[in-house]
Amino acid sequence: MAKERYVSFGEQVGAVSALTIKPDAVTKALRHAIWNRTRPLLYARDYDVPAHTSASALWLKMAWDKGWDADEYRGEQNDTCALVIKNWLLTMAEWHEVYEFVQSFPRWANLDAADRKIWESMIDEALFQERSPYRFVDHKLAAIASDDERAAVAEAVAQTGKYGLAAEHLGKALTKFSERPKPDYENAVKEAASAVEFAMKAATGKDNVGDAARAFRDTYEVHPALSESASKLFGYASDRDGVRHAKKGAQAAVEFDEAKLVIVSASAWVNFIAAKAP
């Protein structure tokens, strides 16, 4: 069943913007959506849900990780700490801290794997409804909202066995791409291209990437035009200013859309290679 987004009357008649939230911003509505999904986990007595964590324990773990004064609210009642967290999240947190809260909540709340999955699903729903570009991929928030693209990246990052090293490089690419407030798009692109190179080498046993690409093409009867797209990805990473070599010229820096394209393309290639040469 296709997901449906709530559309207010104001949005319907054009009085309220329907545009996607920018990657470096959050809206008041998104803050509220996140809090509305957090509150039941802190006030279990008011909802038909088990208590996953106490607000006081959550705040202390946040304080430790974020370098706050852990004694400021130590020993306070659960309700007091819940209000402190709410006030910070809704009025004080920078845009990247809002997303940090979402991504780090399972750690701070000490959620097990099953509850973390539930949390990520709830937050993905909120991000979808509020038009955020971020979604969870491999337990990290990445600015890849398309279901198909996220599925491709998640599958590639989860590769194991002889493709484990390729998956490791894609995981690094995703981390660099998702770093906030300052993403490292150049290194994200480098790691993504490296993932395809290592996958090609693992599939063919060749040490040279050019030899590996040709061997893969011939062994698995890959159309030359398709095979060439992988080779061009290697060439792009080697030639692109600031990716594998220090930035020298006046070429524009790698930006969000370019890095996203490379990561998604590299993920698709890793999955294709692994399917052809399991």
N, C-alpha and C positions, 0 to 999 in steps of 0.2 A: 504494500500500500504506500503510495507516494506521500511524503510529508507535506503537511499543509501549514502555512504560516498565518497567524492571526493578522488581519488587516483592519486597522481602526478606521472609523469614518473619516477622520482628518486626513489620513493617508489616502483613502479612497478618492477624496475630492481634491487632493493636491495641496491641502493646507499644511501637511506634515511631510517632511522629506522621506522618501522610500529608499534612499541610497544606502549602500553598504557602509558600515563604519570603517573609517580609515585604519590601517594597521597600527598607527601610533596614537590611537584615541579610544576612549570609551564613553558611552552615553550614560546619562542618569538612569535610563530605563534598564540598561545592561547591569549596572551596579545593583539595582533593585532586584532584577531577575536572579542574580547570583546569590544575594542575601536571602531571597525567598526560598531558595533551594538549600541554603545553609542552615537556616533557622530550625527546621524540624530535627536536624541532627544534634542540635544543642539544647532544644527544649522538648525532649521526647515526651514529657508528661502532657504536653498540649496536643500531641499528634499520635496517630496509631503507627508509630515506628519505634524500633529499638533504639536505645541511646548509644550512639557510636562513640561519642567522646564528651567530656565535660568542657565547657567553654574556658574554664580556668586552666585546665591542662593544655588545651589548644593554644591559649594565649601565651603560656610559658614557653612552649616549643617555638612559637613564632618569634618571641622575644629573643630566644637564644640564637636562632638562625639569622635574624635581621639586625642583631646588635643593639636591641633596645634594653632598657633597664628592667631586668627581670623581676626586681623587687617592687616595682611600682604598684603592681596589682597582685603580688603574691599573697595568697591566703584570702583573697576576696571571694565573695559568694559567686556561684555560677552565673546568676542573672546579671551581676555587675560586670563580669568579664565579657559576657555575651553582648552587652550594650556597648562596651568599649570597642569590641571587634566590629560591631555594626556601625558605629560612628566613624571609625577609621575607614572602613570599606566604602561607606556611602559618601563621605565628605572630605576625607584627608588623603587617601591612597592615590598615588600617581597612577596613570593609565597602565604602566607596566607592572605596578604593584598589584593592581586588580587581577591581572592575568597570572602574576606570580602566586597570589592567594589561591586561585583556581587550580593551578598546576601542583602546588605544594600542599594543598589541603590533605590529601591522603597521608602524607608524611607527618604533618602536624597533628592530624587526628588519629594517627596510628591505625589506619584502615587496613584490613586484610585484602587479599587479592579480589575476593568476591565483592566486597563493599567498594573497593576502588573502581571496579568495573561499573557498578551502579552509579557512583558519583560521576564518573566520566561521561556516562550516558546522559545523566540529568543535565550536566553542564553543556554537553554538545547540543542538547535540545534548546537550552537557553541561548547559546551562541547562535544557533540557527534562527530562532525566533527574532532575535535582536539584530540580525544581519552583521554579526561579527565575521571577519574573514578567518578566524582561528577555529581549529578543531583539534581534538586529541589524535595524535598518531604516535604509536609506541610509547604512550604515557607522557608525551610532551605536546605542548600546544604548538601547532604549526599553522602558518597562514595559508592553508590549503583547504578550501571549503568544499570543493567538488567531491562527492562521494566516490566516484570512480578513481580520481587522482589519489585520494587518501588511501583507498584500498590497494592501489598499485604500490604506493610507497610503503605501506604497512606490510604488504606481502614481501617486498624486497628486503626490508629491514629484518624480517623474521627468517630469512634464508639461513640454513645451517650446513654442516658438513663441508664439502669442498668449496662452497660458496659463502662460508662464514666470514671470511675476510672481506669479501665484497659487501656483505651486509654490515660489517663493522664500519667500513668507509661511508656507507650511506647513512648509518646512524650518526656518524660525526657530521656529515653534511646537514642532516636534519637539525642537529644541535646548533651548528653555526648559523643556519638559516633562521632558527627560532629564537636566538639570543635577543633579549630585550633589556634595556632600551636600545642597544647598538648591535644589530645583527651583523655578522661577518659574511657577506654574500660572496666575496672573492674566494675565501677558503671553503665555503659551502659548495661552490661550483667545482673547485679543485677536488674535493673529496668525492663528489658525485661522479665525476669523470674517472677518477681512480677506481671506483667501484666497478664500472663497466670493464676497465682494463683487467682487473684482477679476475673478474668473472670469465672473460674471454680466455685468459691464460689457464684458469682452472679447468675450463671445458676442453681445452685442446692439449694441454701439457707443454705449450710453447712458452719460451721465456721472453720473446720479443713480441710486443703488442701488435705490430704490423703482421708478423707471421701468424700470430694467433687469430687475428681477424680474418685473414685469408683462409686459414685452415678451417675455421668455423664455417665460413661461407661455403667452402667446397664440400666439407664433410656432411653438412646438414642441408645442402642445396637451398641456401638462402638467396633470394633474388639479389643480384648485384646492387641494384639501386637501394634496397633496404640495408644491405651490408655496408654500403658506402656511408649511410647516415651515422653508423657507429664510428667509422673511421673519422668522419668529419667532427664528431664529438670530441675525439682525442685531439685532433688538430686544433679545434677551437680552444680547448683548455690550455694547450701549449702556446698558442698564439695570442690569446686574450690578455691584454695588458693588465698586470696586477694579479693574475690567477696563479700561474706556476712560476712566474718570475716577478721581480720587483717592478712596480709601476714606473715607467720611464717617460712615456709620451703624454699627449693631451687627451687621449681617449677617455671617454666618460667612464666612471666607475660602474661596476656591476650593480644593478639595482634589483628591487624585489621581483618584478615580473620575469626578468632574465634568469635570475637564480632559480625561481620556481620552475620555469620551463626546463632547465637543465636537470634539476632534481627529479622531476616527474619523468622526463625522458630516460634518464639513467636508470630509474627504478623499473620502468617498463622493459628496458633492455636486459637488466639483470634477471628479471622474471622470465623473459623470453629465452635467454641463454640457459637458465636452469631447467626450463621445461624441455628444451631440445636435447640437452646433455645432462640428464639427471645423475 
